[in-house]
Amino acid sequence: MKRDKIIFYVSTGLLTLMMLMSAGMYIFNNEAVSSMFTAFGYPTYIIYPYAIAKILGLVALWFFRGKFLNEWAYAGFFFAFILAFFAHFMIGDGEQTGAVIAMVLLILSYIYKKKI
């Protein structure tokens, strides 16, 4: 039981750090993110709402455990990471490793959340 809690908190904590760094980059380094979104073919007006959604998803992961909103946060992150992987893969910029790491951390967090 103690091992399960440690794995859950470490994986969720690392995922939280990744998402906070990502959201911070979206908010504070908007020019670089805008050029990246333009390369993907995405509209740049979704950058700020996407950053806010990441932060709200983290709030749901940490404070609404075992509830309906928590499950939706895991699902939202799952689809975001899948789409991020394929967006980076399709334009060939080699930056898809972050999405893979985030996906592994998300899956570990989800599995061990169910165990504890």
C-alpha positions as CSV (number, residue, x, y, z in Angstrom):
1,M,0.0,0.0,0.0
2,K,2.8,2.4,0.9
3,R,4.6,1.6,-2.4
4,D,1.4,2.4,-4.4
5,K,1.0,5.7,-2.7
6,I,4.6,6.7,-3.4
7,I,4.2,5.8,-7.1
8,F,1.0,7.7,-7.3
9,Y,2.4,10.8,-5.6
10,V,5.6,10.8,-7.6
11,S,4.0,10.2,-11.0
12,T,1.2,12.8,-10.3
13,G,3.8,15.3,-8.9
14,L,6.0,15.0,-12.0
15,L,3.0,15.3,-14.3
16,T,2.0,18.4,-12.4
17,L,5.4,19.9,-12.8
18,M,5.3,19.2,-16.6
19,M,1.9,20.7,-16.9
20,L,2.7,23.8,-14.8
21,M,5.9,24.4,-16.9
22,S,3.8,24.0,-20.1
23,A,1.1,26.3,-19.0
24,G,3.6,28.8,-17.8
25,M,5.3,28.7,-21.2
26,Y,1.9,29.2,-22.9
27,I,1.2,32.3,-20.7
28,F,4.7,33.9,-20.4
29,N,6.4,32.9,-23.7
30,N,3.4,33.5,-26.0
31,E,5.5,34.4,-29.0
32,A,7.4,31.1,-29.2
33,V,4.2,29.1,-28.5
34,S,2.3,31.1,-31.2
35,S,5.0,30.2,-33.8
36,M,4.8,26.5,-32.7
37,F,0.9,26.5,-32.9
38,T,1.2,28.2,-36.3
39,A,3.5,25.4,-37.5
40,F,1.0,22.8,-36.3
41,G,-1.8,24.6,-38.2
42,Y,-3.6,25.4,-34.9
43,P,-5.2,28.8,-34.3
44,T,-3.2,31.0,-31.8
45,Y,-6.3,32.2,-30.0
46,I,-6.6,28.8,-28.1
47,I,-3.2,29.2,-26.4
48,Y,-4.5,31.0,-23.2
49,P,-7.7,28.9,-22.8
50,Y,-5.5,25.8,-23.2
51,A,-3.2,27.0,-20.5
52,I,-6.1,27.6,-18.2
53,A,-7.6,24.2,-19.0
54,K,-4.3,22.5,-18.1
55,I,-4.2,24.3,-14.7
56,L,-7.9,23.5,-14.0
57,G,-7.2,19.8,-15.0
58,L,-4.4,19.7,-12.4
59,V,-6.8,21.2,-9.8
60,A,-9.3,18.4,-10.6
61,L,-6.5,15.7,-10.4
62,W,-5.4,16.8,-6.9
63,F,-8.6,18.0,-5.2
64,F,-11.4,15.9,-6.7
65,R,-10.1,12.4,-6.2
66,G,-12.5,9.6,-7.1
67,K,-15.1,12.0,-8.4
68,F,-16.6,12.5,-11.8
69,L,-14.5,15.6,-12.5
70,N,-11.3,13.8,-11.7
71,E,-12.1,11.1,-14.4
72,W,-12.8,13.8,-16.9
73,A,-9.5,15.5,-16.1
74,Y,-7.6,12.2,-16.7
75,A,-9.5,11.8,-20.0
76,G,-8.8,15.3,-21.1
77,F,-5.1,15.0,-20.4
78,F,-5.1,11.6,-22.2
79,F,-6.5,13.0,-25.4
80,A,-4.3,16.1,-25.1
81,F,-1.1,14.0,-24.9
82,I,-2.2,11.7,-27.8
83,L,-2.9,14.7,-30.0
84,A,0.4,16.4,-28.9
85,F,2.3,13.3,-29.8
86,F,0.8,13.1,-33.3
87,A,1.1,16.9,-33.9
88,H,4.8,16.8,-33.1
89,F,5.3,13.5,-35.0
90,M,3.5,14.7,-38.2
91,I,5.5,17.9,-38.6
92,G,8.7,16.0,-37.7
93,D,10.2,18.4,-35.2
94,G,11.3,15.5,-32.9
95,E,9.6,17.0,-29.8
96,Q,7.2,14.1,-29.2
97,T,9.2,12.7,-26.3
98,G,7.6,15.1,-23.8
99,A,4.1,13.8,-24.8
100,V,5.2,10.2,-24.4
101,I,6.7,10.9,-20.9
102,A,3.5,12.8,-19.9
103,M,1.4,9.9,-21.1
104,V,3.4,7.4,-19.1
105,L,3.1,9.5,-16.0
106,L,-0.6,10.0,-16.6
107,I,-1.2,6.2,-16.9
108,L,0.9,5.5,-13.8
109,S,-1.0,8.1,-11.9
110,Y,-4.4,6.8,-13.0
111,I,-3.6,3.1,-12.3
112,Y,-2.1,3.8,-8.8
113,K,-4.9,6.2,-8.0
114,K,-7.3,3.3,-8.4
115,K,-5.1,1.1,-6.2
116,I,-5.0,3.4,-3.2
